[in-house]
């Protein structure tokens, strides 16, 4: 197989379908919570969504060379976008959620840290800023070297990160603090893996089967782990984290499965491609707006009393 990064058209229907489905499940995360087993189930199985977005970003961003200034401007636009939408949510909270103005300091803190779901823009900015370095690494490193680096990112960004979150390994926490290893290495793993799959192609058939099994196991571990933690009054964040091995396995399996399934089907018509491309272009808007839309719908719409039905109803309503 050609070892060079394969340049393809800017938009691929398979990854656009992934974006649409991942956006739907991001909405599900924020309308689910963990108040019942149904809520835990929906919240848990939706955890693949954010890792998929990071994989897609790496799949495209690392396929071409971009100057540092280009990526700095892109990052600045994202930061300004975050400030604009934080301001929008601040005004909304003042008008409808009983928030009061508590001074310039409080406003400044809110604009930089709220609402919570905008954290992903910070993560995207960091990935973009490191893209030139990762692109050089991807282009000029051997496959064995890339596998070694991916392994390091996975171990420190996922396995070690989750051990630290469990707060059961205080000595490890001290060691890692001295190493200054950030949690973001988990997203660097996904980002670089997306570029790796773009360069070398998807895993072989036998490896795909293993990956699918790991993805299913990740879903089972997430649901059962969160349920057991909730029964004992412990924080469910250990299993719900997007950096956890179970969430990463779900995201990787979903990415490869959708890509392979779509490419085994007949090519869609041009009209269908246009519709898919149009819907995929809405995913950023869905990400920015869905918490507010979900809150408004909760006030004005009637949903089923049972969470098993109400959560999918709220998800679809806010998504659409």
WOSULHU-V777507 format. One line per field, one symbol per residue. phi: phi as a letter, one per 30 degrees, with the letter a starting at -180 (. if undefined). psi: psi as a letter, one per 30 degrees, with the letter a starting at -180 (. if undefined). A space follows every 50 residues. Layout:
phi=???
psi=???
This chain:
phi=.edddddbddbcdddddedddddeddddedcdibdbdddddddddddddd edddedddecdddbdbdededdddddddddeddddddddddddddbcidc dcjddddddddcbbdeddedddddeddddceeddddeddccdddddddde ddeddddbddddddddhcbddddddddddhddddddddeddddedddddc idededdddddddddddddddddddddddddcicdddecdddcdeddddd ddddedddddddddcdddddddedddddddddddddedcddddddddddc ccbeddedcddddddddddd
psi=kkflkkkllfkkeefeeeeeeeeefeeeeffeahfleeeeeeeeffffee eeeeeeeeeeefflkkleeeeeeeeeeeeeeeeeeeeeeeeeeeefggkl kgleeeeeeeeffllefgefeeeeeeeeffeeeeeeeeeflleeeeeeee eeeeeefdeeeeeeffgfieeeeeeeeefhjlfffeeeeeeeeeeeeeef lllleeeeeeeeeeeeeeeeeeeeeeeeeeegglkffeffkffkeeeeee eeeeeeeeeeeefflkklleeeeeeeeeeeffeeeeeefeeeeeeeeeef lklkekefeeeeeeeeeee.
